[in-house]
Amino acid sequence: MQVERGVVAGERLELPRRGQVAEVVVAAVAVLAVAALSQPLVETLHLGQANVVVLALLALGWWGARQERPWGAALALGLAVHVKPEFGLPIAALWWIGQRAVAYRAAAVAAAGLAAGVAAVGPGAHADWVRHALAMPASLHAWSLNVAPHAALHRLLDGGLGARAVEPVALATSLAILAAVAYAARGRPAPGTPAFDWAFGLAVAAVPLVAPFSEEHHLVVLLLPLALLVLAPDASPRASVALAAAAVLLGARYSLERFPALHAGLPSLLLTGKTAGAGLLAWLLARRLREATR
């Protein structure tokens, strides 16, 4: 009788563990499906862009910071800045949430790389690059393939107000998004906690929302925060629906930019599917972060 009771108790103990394994397998399959069906990833591979490298470096940086390995995280994040400079934002976010040992090391790695570049090719090449980056042609601000909120505002308002009048509004919007992200991540989540994952993911998701220029293939990096949310074991049904909507908006293939009638004015809002997906993803991360820090 005692043996039978022990067997039954063991079976009862095994069931949750098997259920947990099944949940992890299902979540992993979901992550792979999201990645495989991601149009930004397909476009990145087709164009030979370096966004997959940035994604890998950000994932390594997140993992290193989560495991409290500051130099491992710093090397990855510092190198990411040299591939895409706008991804210095996650380094600033780590400083903001109290992970300053990682942030300072990552800044040192980035500075060392810059110094090596200046020594190799001279300061003139770097100065020319900065001038080129700051002098973005006016046509790119409202370009139909620019998925940043900055561009969405220009497409919507340039015809009535003029590009010069809209530019301060677009810059103010980017600053407002950055301020909202900073407010959402104002706590000090400990590495290894879900709150830390949400804060880091939010910083990554904020990059295409605050940058003045983002193309579809740049959104490959959002696979990291998407994966963090998909793998979360305690997502509510409502949050799961919103996450699925964000994944579809970000990953689906649609080519409305081929229609010139949608390039300006109110119809241009139909071109903001990717923008809406990035915004929804950021909102979900901020919501989970708020729930985790209550």
Secondary structure, DSSP 8 states (H G I E B T S, - for coil): -HHHHHHHHHHHHHHHHHHHHHHHHHHHHHHHHHHHT-HHHHHHHHHT-SHHHHHHHHHHHHHHHHTT-HHHHHHHHHHHHHH-GGGGHHHHHHHHTT-HHHHHHHHHHHHHHHHHHHHHH-HHHHHHHHHHHHS--HHHHT-TT--SHHHHHHHHHHHHH-HHHHHHHHHHHHHHHHHHHHHHT-S---TTSHHHHHHHHHHHHHHHHHSS---GGGGGGGHHHHHHHHT-TT--HHHHHHHHHHHHHHH----GGG-GGGSSSGGGGGG-HHHHHHHHHHHHHHHHHHHHT-
